[in-house]
Amino acid sequence: MELARLGLALVAGGLVAAFAVLNTGDVKVNWIFGSFETPLIIVILVCLAIGLAVGLAGGRRSGTAKQRRARKS
């Protein structure tokens, strides 16, 4: 199971990397603190990093809640 999960993560990472490398043109982005011309690869990587951080934080919270419930039972 763990090997399948690792394989899926590697495939997904490869697809994201290929997608990011193919999209290097500049785009206008409205960031929180202003609007800038930014390479699309930067926008993709920032969004990926934010998504990973939120996903990992949510996974950890879920796991600790399950552990607390298991201890109470």
C-alpha positions as CSV (number, residue, x, y, z in Angstrom):
1,M,0.0,0.0,0.0
2,E,2.8,2.4,0.9
3,L,4.6,1.6,-2.3
4,A,1.5,2.4,-4.4
5,R,1.1,5.7,-2.5
6,L,4.7,6.6,-3.2
7,G,4.3,5.7,-6.9
8,L,1.2,7.8,-7.2
9,A,2.9,10.7,-5.5
10,L,5.9,10.4,-7.9
11,V,3.6,10.3,-10.9
12,A,1.6,13.3,-9.7
13,G,4.8,15.2,-9.0
14,G,6.1,14.5,-12.4
15,L,2.9,15.7,-14.1
16,V,2.9,18.9,-12.1
17,A,6.6,19.5,-12.9
18,A,6.0,18.9,-16.6
19,F,3.0,21.1,-16.6
20,A,4.9,23.9,-14.8
21,V,7.9,23.7,-17.1
22,L,5.7,23.9,-20.2
23,N,4.0,27.0,-18.9
24,T,6.8,29.6,-18.5
25,G,5.1,32.6,-20.2
26,D,4.4,35.7,-18.2
27,V,0.9,36.4,-16.8
28,K,-0.6,39.3,-14.9
29,V,-1.5,38.1,-11.4
30,N,-3.3,40.0,-8.7
31,W,-1.5,39.1,-5.6
32,I,-2.7,40.1,-2.1
33,F,-0.2,43.0,-2.0
34,G,-0.4,44.2,-5.7
35,S,-0.6,43.2,-9.3
36,F,2.5,41.9,-11.1
37,E,3.7,40.3,-14.3
38,T,4.9,36.9,-13.1
39,P,6.0,33.8,-14.9
40,L,3.2,31.2,-14.8
41,I,5.6,28.6,-13.4
42,I,5.9,30.7,-10.2
43,V,2.1,31.0,-9.9
44,I,1.8,27.2,-10.3
45,L,4.5,26.4,-7.8
46,V,3.1,28.9,-5.2
47,C,-0.4,27.3,-5.6
48,L,1.1,23.8,-5.3
49,A,3.0,24.8,-2.1
50,I,-0.1,26.3,-0.5
51,G,-2.1,23.2,-1.5
52,L,0.5,20.9,0.0
53,A,0.7,22.9,3.2
54,V,-3.1,22.9,3.7
55,G,-3.4,19.2,2.8
56,L,-0.6,18.2,5.2
57,A,-2.0,20.4,8.0
58,G,-5.5,18.9,7.5
59,G,-4.1,15.3,7.4
60,R,-2.3,15.8,10.7
61,R,-5.3,17.3,12.4
62,S,-7.4,14.4,11.2
63,G,-4.9,11.9,12.4
64,T,-4.6,13.4,15.8
65,A,-8.4,13.5,16.2
66,K,-8.6,9.8,15.3
67,Q,-5.9,9.0,17.9
68,R,-7.8,10.9,20.6
69,R,-11.0,9.1,19.8
70,A,-9.2,5.7,19.9
71,R,-7.7,6.5,23.4
72,K,-11.2,7.4,24.7
73,S,-12.7,4.1,23.6
